[in-house]
Amino acid sequence: MGKDIKKFVNLKFLKTIDLGLMRELIERHAAGNDGFDLTALEGDAPDARTKLTEYFKGPTGNWPEGLVADLHRISELGDADGLQLILQQAHRANVSLFAPTDPDQDDPLPQSHEPKHVALRVYLHHPAVFEAAADFRALQAPPALAEFAGPERGVGADLTDAKIEAFRARIAEIFRADLQGDYCRLGPYEDGDEINMVISHGATVSTMPVVDGGAERVISLRAVKYAVLRYSETTGVLKLGGVPKARQAEIAELFAMTILERGGFFAGDDAQDLYTLEPVMRAGNGFTFDHAFNPNILQVLLTEAAADLYGEDEKGEWRLQRSLRSKDASGAALAHFTHTPVRFGRNWRLGEIVFRVFFKSEGKRPSQVTVRLKPRGTVAFRRTRYERQIMTLLERNELVVERDDVRLIAAAE
């Protein structure tokens, strides 16, 4: 954490940041400012910036713990992507971030519009906008989401305040039991047929030794973490990010009972049977992705594949015996299995693939998204604006298990 903050609070930042904003930020933790004289920010600006620089050049462990936590949160939105999220949420909330009488309004390149400066200002003066922007950053962050599919599609949810608070309270109990503190905030957002929830909560306590004068002492920190829940009425699928594996099924059931009022909705044996590599194994080394339906996709390269060998043990149970992994940036990962014992069928099974999707972009180079697909329930990639196109690519290539087929097979059995 300290390294990230040192990078954020750099010399360029301290030379240009609004001293009034920095005073507000430090005053939030005045009781533990460890000797920093706030009156230094009232005098000559160059002298004030020199003292501010000296202070932040010191060991991170000497800063107030609350200030470290604040800077960590501000740094998460202190870049170009974070700025766009802040602007979007300010527009949605009809909030004006800068008054028309700002001193630098006539400057075509005002320093106060730089992403780090905007993040600090919004954190202090428009906390609701900041929290919403942080929530949407969290929604984009998880590369892998645990998924639970309900037995039917089209099950909607009536997001009342009472339901949201009841769900938040139950989630808070879980985090508290896991020694992650009492803080728990839930931000619900509806996007078409999809419900998005971002849960901000405390992380487990971490400690670090710091130098205090001529002695060593240990300080404790509790950072803010985010858990993400996304539910689609159309597909009946709930996605969880930032939730410990041991708690995923429990939280899915809480969502089903509290928000959907359908206890057991995600508790079926096939609830996490979502993806398959059967089409790839049937095609063998000649498999290629069909992306002709989407003119925005330029190319799909299968860059990595894992072949797993299964055999029966002395009890007659099938066990994984060994794996072979092939990597090829040119997209020929499957072809390398040709000269190996791998023959997909009863014993050899394809356990995982990694592929790279190239999208048209306005820049000189195409945009790239790397996807890891591992049945039964893992598809991992950075959730960008290409998410829907990635999921459609999987569906069109029959790598998504059709829920209706699963239910028909189960009924027949």
C-alpha positions as CSV (number, residue, x, y, z in Angstrom):
1,M,0.0,0.0,0.0
2,G,2.8,2.4,0.9
3,K,4.5,2.0,-2.4
4,D,1.3,2.8,-4.3
5,I,0.7,5.9,-2.2
6,K,4.3,7.1,-2.6
7,K,3.8,6.9,-6.4
8,F,0.5,8.8,-6.1
9,V,1.7,11.6,-3.8
10,N,4.7,12.4,-6.0
11,L,6.7,15.6,-6.4
12,K,4.6,16.7,-9.4
13,F,1.4,16.3,-7.4
14,L,2.8,18.2,-4.4
15,K,4.0,21.1,-6.6
16,T,0.5,21.7,-8.1
17,I,-2.1,20.4,-5.7
18,D,-4.5,22.9,-4.1
19,L,-3.0,23.6,-0.6
20,G,-6.5,24.2,0.8
21,L,-7.6,20.7,-0.2
22,M,-4.5,19.2,1.3
23,R,-5.2,21.1,4.6
24,E,-8.7,19.7,4.6
25,L,-7.4,16.2,4.0
26,I,-4.8,16.4,6.8
27,E,-7.2,18.1,9.2
28,R,-9.4,15.0,9.0
29,H,-6.7,13.3,11.0
30,A,-5.4,16.2,13.0
31,A,-5.2,14.2,16.2
32,G,-2.6,12.0,14.7
33,N,-0.7,14.2,12.3
34,D,2.6,13.3,14.0
35,G,3.9,16.8,14.3
36,F,3.0,18.3,10.9
37,D,2.3,22.0,11.4
38,L,-0.9,22.8,9.6
39,T,-0.2,26.5,9.9
40,A,2.6,25.9,7.3
41,L,-0.1,25.7,4.7
42,E,-1.3,29.2,5.5
43,G,1.9,31.0,4.6
44,D,4.0,31.5,1.5
45,A,3.0,28.9,-1.1
46,P,6.5,27.8,-2.1
47,D,7.5,27.4,1.5
48,A,4.3,25.5,2.3
49,R,4.9,23.1,-0.6
50,T,8.5,22.5,0.5
51,K,7.3,21.5,4.0
52,L,4.5,19.4,2.6
53,T,7.1,17.6,0.3
54,E,9.4,17.0,3.3
55,Y,6.5,15.5,5.2
56,F,5.4,13.1,2.5
57,K,9.0,12.1,1.7
58,G,9.2,10.6,5.2
59,P,8.3,7.0,6.0
60,T,4.7,6.1,5.3
61,G,4.5,4.5,8.7
62,N,4.8,7.9,10.3
63,W,1.7,9.3,8.7
64,P,-1.7,9.0,10.5
65,E,-3.3,5.6,9.7
66,G,-6.5,7.4,8.6
67,L,-4.5,9.6,6.2
68,V,-2.9,6.5,4.6
69,A,-6.4,4.9,4.1
70,D,-7.7,8.2,2.6
71,L,-4.8,8.5,0.1
72,H,-5.2,4.8,-0.8
73,R,-8.8,5.3,-1.7
74,I,-8.2,8.6,-3.6
75,S,-5.4,7.0,-5.6
76,E,-7.8,4.3,-6.9
77,L,-9.7,7.0,-8.8
78,G,-6.7,9.3,-9.5
79,D,-6.2,8.3,-13.2
80,A,-7.9,8.9,-16.5
81,D,-10.3,6.0,-16.2
82,G,-11.2,7.1,-12.6
83,L,-11.9,10.6,-13.9
84,Q,-14.4,9.3,-16.4
85,L,-16.2,7.3,-13.7
86,I,-16.3,10.4,-11.5
87,L,-17.7,12.6,-14.3
88,Q,-20.3,9.9,-15.2
89,Q,-21.5,9.6,-11.6
90,A,-21.6,13.4,-11.2
91,H,-23.7,13.7,-14.3
92,R,-26.1,11.0,-13.0
93,A,-26.4,12.8,-9.7
94,N,-26.7,16.2,-11.3
95,V,-23.8,17.5,-9.3
96,S,-21.5,20.3,-10.5
97,L,-18.0,19.5,-9.5
98,F,-16.6,23.0,-10.2
99,A,-18.3,26.3,-9.6
100,P,-18.5,28.7,-12.6
101,T,-16.4,31.2,-10.5
102,D,-13.4,28.9,-10.1
103,P,-10.2,31.0,-10.4
104,D,-8.8,29.0,-13.2
105,Q,-12.0,28.8,-15.3
106,D,-10.4,30.7,-18.2
107,D,-7.3,28.5,-18.3
108,P,-7.7,26.0,-21.2
109,L,-5.5,23.5,-19.2
110,P,-6.4,24.0,-15.6
111,Q,-4.3,22.0,-13.1
112,S,-7.4,21.5,-11.0
113,H,-8.9,19.3,-13.8
114,E,-6.0,16.8,-13.6
115,P,-7.4,13.4,-12.5
116,K,-5.6,13.2,-9.1
117,H,-6.7,16.7,-8.2
118,V,-10.3,15.9,-9.2
119,A,-10.3,12.7,-7.2
120,L,-9.1,14.6,-4.1
121,R,-11.7,17.4,-4.5
122,V,-14.5,15.0,-5.0
123,Y,-13.5,12.8,-2.1
124,L,-13.6,15.8,0.2
125,H,-16.5,17.8,-1.2
126,H,-18.8,15.3,-3.0
127,P,-18.4,12.0,-1.1
128,A,-21.6,10.4,-2.6
129,V,-20.2,10.9,-6.1
130,F,-16.9,9.5,-5.1
131,E,-18.4,6.4,-3.5
132,A,-20.5,5.8,-6.6
133,A,-17.5,6.1,-8.9
134,A,-15.5,3.8,-6.6
135,D,-18.3,1.3,-6.8
136,F,-18.2,1.3,-10.6
137,R,-14.4,0.9,-10.5
138,A,-14.9,-2.1,-8.3
139,L,-17.5,-3.5,-10.8
140,Q,-14.8,-3.4,-13.5
141,A,-12.0,-4.8,-11.4
142,P,-12.6,-8.5,-10.7
143,P,-11.0,-10.6,-13.6
144,A,-12.8,-13.7,-12.3
145,L,-16.3,-14.0,-11.0
146,A,-17.9,-16.9,-9.3
147,E,-21.2,-17.7,-11.0
148,F,-24.4,-19.3,-9.9
149,A,-27.2,-20.1,-12.3
150,G,-30.8,-20.4,-11.1
151,P,-33.1,-23.1,-12.5
152,E,-35.1,-20.6,-14.5
153,R,-34.8,-17.4,-16.3
154,G,-36.8,-14.2,-15.9
155,V,-36.9,-14.1,-12.1
156,G,-37.0,-10.4,-11.2
157,A,-36.2,-8.6,-8.0
158,D,-38.0,-5.7,-6.4
159,L,-35.1,-3.7,-4.9
160,T,-36.8,-2.0,-1.9
161,D,-34.9,-0.1,0.7
162,A,-36.0,-2.7,3.3
163,K,-34.6,-5.6,1.3
164,I,-31.3,-3.8,0.6
165,E,-30.8,-3.0,4.3
166,A,-31.7,-6.5,5.3
167,F,-29.2,-7.9,2.9
168,R,-26.5,-5.5,3.9
169,A,-27.0,-6.3,7.6
170,R,-26.7,-10.1,6.9
171,I,-23.6,-9.5,4.8
172,A,-22.1,-7.3,7.6
173,E,-22.5,-10.2,10.0
174,I,-20.5,-12.4,7.8
175,F,-17.6,-9.9,7.4
176,R,-17.7,-9.3,11.2
177,A,-17.5,-13.0,11.9
178,D,-14.5,-13.2,9.5
179,L,-12.7,-10.5,11.6
180,Q,-13.1,-7.8,9.0
181,G,-14.6,-5.1,11.2
182,D,-18.0,-3.5,11.5
183,Y,-17.8,-1.2,8.4
184,C,-20.1,-2.3,5.6
185,R,-21.7,-0.2,2.9
186,L,-23.8,-1.5,0.1
187,G,-24.3,0.5,-3.2
188,P,-27.1,-0.9,-5.4
189,Y,-27.3,0.0,-9.1
190,E,-29.8,-1.2,-11.7
191,D,-28.6,-1.4,-15.3
192,G,-31.4,-2.6,-17.6
193,D,-32.2,-6.2,-16.6
194,E,-29.1,-6.4,-14.4
195,I,-28.8,-5.6,-10.7
196,N,-25.3,-4.5,-9.6
197,M,-24.3,-4.3,-6.0
198,V,-21.0,-3.2,-4.6
199,I,-20.2,-3.9,-1.0
200,S,-17.5,-1.9,0.7
201,H,-16.2,-3.5,3.8
202,G,-13.1,-3.7,6.0
203,A,-10.2,-6.0,5.1
204,T,-8.4,-8.1,7.6
205,V,-6.1,-6.2,9.8
206,S,-2.5,-5.9,8.6
207,T,0.4,-4.7,10.7
208,M,3.8,-3.1,9.8
209,P,6.8,-2.1,11.9
210,V,7.7,1.6,11.6
211,V,10.4,3.8,13.1
212,D,9.2,6.2,15.7
213,G,12.0,8.5,16.7
214,G,14.8,6.2,17.8
215,A,12.6,3.2,18.5
216,E,10.5,0.8,16.6
217,R,6.7,0.4,17.0
218,V,4.1,-1.6,15.2
219,I,1.0,0.0,13.6
220,S,-2.2,-1.7,12.5
221,L,-4.1,-0.9,9.3
222,R,-7.5,-2.0,8.0
223,A,-8.0,-1.1,4.3
224,V,-11.3,-1.0,2.4
225,K,-12.1,-3.9,0.2
226,Y,-14.9,-4.4,-2.3
227,A,-17.2,-7.3,-3.0
228,V,-19.3,-7.3,-6.2
229,L,-22.6,-9.0,-7.0
230,R,-24.2,-8.9,-10.4
231,Y,-27.6,-10.6,-11.1
232,S,-29.2,-10.8,-14.6
233,E,-32.9,-11.4,-14.7
234,T,-32.6,-12.5,-18.3
235,T,-30.2,-15.4,-17.6
236,G,-31.0,-16.0,-14.0
237,V,-27.2,-15.9,-13.2
238,L,-25.6,-14.4,-10.2
239,K,-22.0,-13.4,-10.4
240,L,-19.8,-12.7,-7.3
241,G,-16.4,-11.0,-7.2
242,G,-14.2,-10.3,-4.2
243,V,-16.0,-12.9,-2.1
244,P,-13.9,-15.7,-0.4
245,K,-14.7,-19.1,-2.0
246,A,-15.8,-20.5,1.4
247,R,-18.5,-17.8,1.6
248,Q,-19.7,-17.7,-2.0
249,A,-22.5,-20.3,-1.7
250,E,-23.7,-18.7,1.5
251,I,-23.9,-15.2,0.1
252,A,-25.6,-16.5,-3.1
253,E,-28.2,-18.1,-0.8
254,L,-28.6,-14.8,1.2
255,F,-29.2,-13.0,-2.1
256,A,-31.8,-15.6,-3.2
257,M,-33.7,-15.4,0.1
258,T,-33.5,-11.7,0.7
259,I,-33.5,-10.0,-2.7
260,L,-35.3,-12.6,-4.9
261,E,-37.4,-14.1,-2.1
262,R,-36.6,-17.5,-3.6
263,G,-34.6,-19.6,-1.1
264,G,-32.5,-22.3,-2.7
265,F,-32.6,-20.6,-6.1
266,F,-28.8,-21.0,-6.6
267,A,-28.5,-24.3,-4.6
268,G,-29.0,-26.8,-7.5
269,D,-26.4,-29.4,-8.3
270,D,-25.9,-27.8,-11.7
271,A,-25.8,-24.2,-10.4
272,Q,-22.1,-23.8,-11.3
273,D,-22.1,-26.0,-14.4
274,L,-21.8,-23.0,-16.8
275,Y,-19.0,-23.5,-19.3
276,T,-17.8,-26.4,-21.4
277,L,-14.8,-27.1,-23.6
278,E,-16.5,-30.1,-25.4
279,P,-16.6,-28.3,-28.8
280,V,-12.9,-27.6,-28.6
281,M,-12.1,-31.3,-27.8
282,R,-14.4,-32.5,-30.6
283,A,-12.6,-30.3,-33.1
284,G,-9.2,-31.2,-31.7
285,N,-6.1,-29.4,-32.8
286,G,-8.0,-27.7,-35.7
287,F,-10.3,-25.7,-33.5
288,T,-10.7,-22.0,-34.3
289,F,-13.0,-19.5,-32.9
290,D,-15.9,-18.3,-35.2
291,H,-16.0,-14.6,-34.9
292,A,-17.4,-13.6,-38.3
293,F,-20.7,-12.6,-36.7
294,N,-19.0,-9.6,-35.0
295,P,-17.2,-7.2,-37.4
296,N,-15.6,-5.5,-34.3
297,I,-13.5,-8.6,-33.6
298,L,-10.4,-8.7,-35.8
299,Q,-8.8,-11.9,-34.5
300,V,-9.0,-14.5,-31.8
301,L,-5.8,-16.4,-30.9
302,L,-5.8,-19.5,-28.6
303,T,-2.6,-18.9,-26.8
304,E,-2.6,-21.5,-24.0
305,A,-4.2,-24.9,-23.3
306,A,-4.0,-27.4,-20.5
307,A,-4.6,-31.2,-21.2
308,D,-5.4,-33.3,-18.1
309,L,-4.9,-37.1,-18.0
310,Y,-7.4,-39.0,-15.8
311,G,-7.3,-42.6,-14.7
312,E,-9.0,-44.9,-12.3
313,D,-7.5,-45.5,-8.9
314,E,-7.7,-48.7,-6.9
315,K,-11.3,-47.8,-5.8
316,G,-12.5,-47.3,-9.3
317,E,-12.7,-43.5,-9.0
318,W,-11.4,-41.2,-11.7
319,R,-8.5,-39.1,-10.6
320,L,-6.2,-36.5,-12.2
321,Q,-2.9,-38.1,-12.9
322,R,-0.9,-35.4,-14.7
323,S,-1.3,-32.4,-16.9
324,L,0.4,-31.0,-20.0
325,R,0.3,-27.3,-20.7
326,S,1.0,-25.7,-24.1
327,K,1.7,-22.0,-24.8
328,D,2.0,-20.3,-28.1
329,A,1.5,-16.5,-28.5
330,S,0.8,-17.0,-32.3
331,G,-2.4,-18.9,-31.4
332,A,-1.2,-22.5,-32.1
333,A,-1.4,-23.7,-28.6
334,L,-3.6,-26.7,-29.5
335,A,-1.3,-27.7,-32.4
336,H,1.6,-28.5,-30.1
337,F,-0.4,-31.5,-28.7
338,T,-0.1,-33.2,-32.0
339,H,3.3,-34.7,-31.2
340,T,2.4,-35.7,-27.6
341,P,0.4,-38.6,-26.2
342,V,-2.6,-36.3,-25.8
343,R,-5.7,-37.6,-27.6
344,F,-8.9,-36.0,-26.2
345,G,-11.5,-38.5,-25.2
346,R,-12.2,-40.6,-22.1
347,N,-8.8,-40.2,-20.4
348,W,-7.3,-37.0,-21.9
349,R,-9.5,-34.0,-21.2
350,L,-9.1,-30.3,-22.0
351,G,-9.0,-28.6,-18.6
352,E,-8.4,-25.0,-19.5
353,I,-7.8,-22.6,-22.4
354,V,-6.5,-19.0,-22.6
355,F,-7.3,-16.9,-25.7
356,R,-6.7,-13.4,-26.7
357,V,-9.4,-11.3,-28.5
358,F,-8.4,-8.4,-30.7
359,F,-11.0,-5.6,-31.2
360,K,-11.1,-2.7,-33.6
361,S,-10.1,0.5,-31.9
362,E,-9.6,4.2,-32.7
363,G,-5.9,3.9,-31.9
364,K,-3.1,2.6,-34.0
365,R,-3.2,-0.8,-32.3
366,P,-6.3,-3.0,-31.7
367,S,-7.6,-3.4,-28.2
368,Q,-6.9,-6.8,-26.6
369,V,-8.7,-8.8,-24.0
370,T,-7.2,-12.0,-22.6
371,V,-9.7,-14.6,-21.4
372,R,-9.2,-17.7,-19.3
373,L,-11.9,-20.3,-19.6
374,K,-12.0,-23.3,-17.2
375,P,-15.0,-25.5,-16.8
376,R,-17.2,-25.9,-15.0
377,G,-17.7,-22.3,-13.8
378,T,-14.7,-20.0,-14.4
379,V,-14.3,-17.4,-17.1
380,A,-11.8,-14.8,-16.2
381,F,-11.0,-11.5,-17.9
382,R,-10.9,-7.8,-17.1
383,R,-14.5,-6.6,-17.2
384,T,-14.2,-3.9,-19.8
385,R,-16.6,-2.4,-22.3
386,Y,-16.1,-5.6,-24.3
387,E,-17.7,-7.8,-21.7
388,R,-20.9,-8.5,-23.6
389,Q,-19.0,-9.2,-26.8
390,I,-16.8,-11.7,-25.0
391,M,-19.8,-13.5,-23.6
392,T,-21.5,-13.6,-27.0
393,L,-18.3,-15.0,-28.5
394,L,-18.4,-17.8,-26.0
395,E,-22.1,-18.5,-26.6
396,R,-21.8,-18.5,-30.4
397,N,-18.9,-21.0,-30.1
398,E,-21.1,-23.3,-27.9
399,L,-18.7,-22.9,-24.9
400,V,-21.6,-21.8,-22.6
401,V,-23.8,-24.6,-21.2
402,E,-27.3,-24.2,-22.3
403,R,-29.4,-24.2,-19.2
404,D,-32.5,-25.6,-20.8
405,D,-30.5,-28.6,-22.0
406,V,-29.2,-29.2,-18.5
407,R,-32.7,-29.2,-17.1
408,L,-34.0,-31.6,-19.8
409,I,-31.2,-34.1,-19.2
410,A,-31.7,-33.9,-15.4
411,A,-35.4,-34.5,-15.9
412,A,-34.8,-37.5,-18.2
413,E,-32.4,-39.0,-15.7
